[in-house]
Amino acid sequence: MRVLLNILWKEARELLTPQMLAPFLAAMVMLIVVGKAIRGERERSKGPTAVMVADRDRTAESRRIVGVFKSEDVVVTESEGDSSVLLARAKAAGIAWVVIIPEGLADSIAALGPAEVAVYNIVRGISVTQALRGFAVKTILGKVNDRIAAERLERAYPGAAPQTIQSPVRPKQFVVVKDRVAAGSADLLQGIVFSQLFMIPIILLMILIYSSQIIAASIGQEKENKTLETLLTVPISRVTIVIGKMLGAAAVALVISCVFIFAMVYYTGSFAEEMPSAGAGGASILSQLDIGLTLQSYLLVGVALFLAVLCALSLATLLAIFADDAKSAQMTVTPLMMLVLLPYFFSMFFDIETASLPVKLLIYAIPFSYPFLTPRSVIFGNYGLVFAGYAYMAAFAAVCIFVAARIFNTDRILTAKLRFGRRRREQANTGG
Amino acid sequence: MEYACSVKELVRDYGSLRALAGISFEIRPGEIFGLIGPNGSGKTTTLRIISTLLKPTAGTVTVFGLDVAQKPAEARRQISYLPEDAGAYKNLSGLGYLRFMATFYTTDTRGRDELVEQARTLAGLGDRIRDKVKTYSKGMARKLLLARALMMRPKLAILDEPTSGLDVANSMEIRNQIREFARHGTTVLLSSHNMLEVEFLSDRVALIKLGRIIESGTADELKLRHACRNLEEVFLKVER
């Protein structure tokens, strides 16, 4: 244990350098700055929208329409004149919306004819704030329409509820998961599940990629600086060296991932408010269906991640054996990156349950698929897949560690090299 | 008599290239044995096999009676290897590096600290021992690595080009340390293409060319046998 900790300490000291941390910290700062900017835009959009209204009809009906605007979270400036004068005034006052109620609007409404209200939007830029404020004006006009339609229906059908007349047949939706049924829509459920899961694949992807790159870089550096030769002649078992290096890489990957996850959570939090969350309705669906991510679920995902990191470290160790230096070590782990990216993209766009058999087999054969599949499996209670994934990953990692330790026990650790596109040359580094 | 190191008919192939073509020599305990030869002659391959880093294609190597191919773990307890152009971990301090390496040779903190103290004296880097290795000159790094190789007083120290690329003062200091250790019982096997250095240091030498030992003996014996003034002249004469 003392020797293992010694190697782990050395790996952390060698790998956690300012040069290595700088790009990650820069990315973290960038994500936080962008997240902050988005939050700022959102806060600004929450302020009242300024609207210039010109009432050319001057009737009780048109005043009620102006009243609806005033009753909402809108700063209304009333003005007069033709459209060009109004637009010039609005621009000068920094008002983005101009609403012109035309003369004869009340008559058109009374005659059940079409009535048009001119809405001008002065666009200064495309932004989140702009989009949200546009939404506010359209919502107000929608309320005006609802009120007028309701009044007409009440007059025509006294005593009847206008909503029932407008939508006589309404769906009462239910969602079924396995043998449980809950009131609600599949869209809502999908939204809730997505809001709970959307961060997990990104976090898994980062941890897996960092871990494998770090162990590969570590072995590459040892070869490049010729420290590996010294380390291999000290009186400790080669398995201890392999496991010590893996633990060191895992610890460093954990530190870097934590830094990155903090920034990513802050960044994606800027969008999260717009996502359907497990509010009262959502919580009800989840509890009725007995699904959702609990502490136990996160533990199950954590175990899957740990085993996947172990697989990544052991496979990257095997691949890095063929590297000459730190640079080529990064190249040798490219196949591993592909094996991580494939299930990542699959989990973003597809469901394993609905995939074709060849695709299913391919995804199941990749050990890195399981941490991506686990959250969904846990939510939907498919524990068989979760535990089968554990067993597969543990076996895969054990085989890789065994093979890596065997290679470390031979001289292939010093002589093995990948040669691309040229005839196998003799071992160049034979020294004197 | 048990030899510190015995090499018999050692062969090593890299693919179709035969790097060692059946070399044999013995080193007596407490002796400084020099392996001399030009670049690519098989010196480093020989030292790597004795250090348990490479497996021989044929032949045997024993270190204090232990077959290095059969019992590499036991053999590693008897040896210490200093590779040519070896580096230390650049982001560790000199002291941190010595502590890291010393931990592999003792089971307790006190023993480790004693080894580190011994290495610190040997390295002679003063306060610079606390600086990161990446700030060291080549000479300082080599002194640190030699101190690492000798701190545990190995029974057999295998030193590949110990003074390679160093200036005169640093080379002399390292040579003196090697002699001092040999005087206290450590057997030393060193390689160099600097034949004058090996002549100065070694009790006996072997001249190696294209994976074969072409001559061996004490420096004086070889000079007398071939009527030469130094080992360089001997080598030039026998390689023809």
Interface residues (C-beta under 8 A of the other chain):
Chain A: R2 V3 N6 W9 K10 R13 E14 T17 N225 K226 T227 E229 T230 L232 T233 V234 P235 I236 S237 T410 D411 L414 T415 R424 E426 Q427 T430 G431 G432
Chain B: Y14 G15 S16 L17 A19 G37 P38 N39 G40 S41 G42 K43 T44 T45 R48 S51 T52 L53 L54 K55 A73 R76 R77 I79 S80 Y81 L82 P83 E84 D85 A86 G87 A88 Y89 K90 N91 L92 G96 F100 M101 T103 F104 Y105 T107 L145 R148 D160 E161 S191 H193
